[in-house]
Amino acid sequence: MNKPLPDVIREYLTSAPVCRIATVRPSGEPHVIPVCPVYDGDETLYVDLDPRSATAAALRSETRTAVLFDDYHDDWMKLRKVLLRCVGEPMKGEEQEAAWDLIRRKFPQHVTVACHPRLTMALRIQDWLQEGFRVA
């Protein structure tokens, strides 16, 4: 990662219940979906995808992705966003299990609806931009 994430941004990523992942399909079409992410507190977000989804197909052909976390407010002085540029990597084995421990902890509904790992992706943060946060 080019520059470390400030604590206020780390806290925001950790607490965010949803973000948007933008990819480019193999045909060249842009594609965006909302997902429920888990941030490891360092340089990785974890998301679980349907392996047959357009997002999964896009990440298989182009691993680079943009991830947007944002808050809207009618008072535009309170708008906030963090844009992450990431590289996606499928998880297996111990790292996938560790990611799912984080997912189940943040989103306990995964346990109650019996969700199981599908295509768990590690989105490794390469670069980031922010607006609306006070950072040193």
PyMOL commands that set and color helices and strands:
alter all, ss='L'
color gray80, all
select helices_A, chain A and resi 7-15+54-61+76-78+93-106+109-112
alter helices_A, ss='H'
color red, helices_A
select strands_A, chain A and resi 19-24+30-35+38-39+44-49+64-71+80-90+119-131
alter strands_A, ss='S'
color yellow, strands_A
deselect
rebuild
show_as cartoon
